[in-house]
Structures are given as structure tokens and as C-alpha cells.
Amino acid sequence: MPLNDVPWTRPVRIRLQCGLERIFTGAYDALDFLENEWPLRHGERHERAVKTCRGALNGTIPAVIAREAFLAACLEAGMPAVMVPWKRRPSVHPGRPARVAII
């Protein structure tokens, strides 16, 4: 991760037009993809995503706004986000034995 990256609290997984999936962890990854690997068709949401990712990296726009703009641009280009379930925390503390009720 570059030093100037602004990480997102939750990564974005996108299904590319070729069918592969790719994970983006922050504004730097997203901006690099938007500027260097984007499909030929650039739309209004693509331009907005580029501006908001740059703003997030400059500290003028919150990371969550850049994340949402990136998701909207991907959707506009036919690359939907793939929903990933939240990882659940273990219900039992690893350092403590589970309590058992004795009747």
C-alpha cells in the first residue's frame, strides 16, 4: 500500500467485464484502476470517481465518498460489485474457556 493511500473501512470487490473479480482496498487502488485500466467507455460517473478519489488522497473529500463514487462508476461501466459477507467474530474469547451450565 502506498504511503499516501486512504484505505476504505471495507474493501470493494468488483466483477470485471472479463468475469474475473478484483479487490480494491482504498482510494489509491481505485484511482490507479480508473486512470490506467478502465474500459474504453468513460461516463459521467467515471469522471466523478476520478475527482473524488483524487480529493480523498489530497484529504479534501472523505474516503467513504470516494468509495461510493467508485462503486457508482463501476456499475455504470457494467462491472457490478460483488457482495462479500462480513466476517463474524468468534463468539467465545480464545483465552477463556466456554462457560457450561451445570444442572
Secondary structure by P-SEA (a helix, b strand, c coil): cccccccccbbbbbbccccbbbbbccaaaaaaaacccccccccaaaaaaaaaaaaaaaccccaaaaaaaaaaaaaaacbbbbbbcccccccccccccbbbbcc
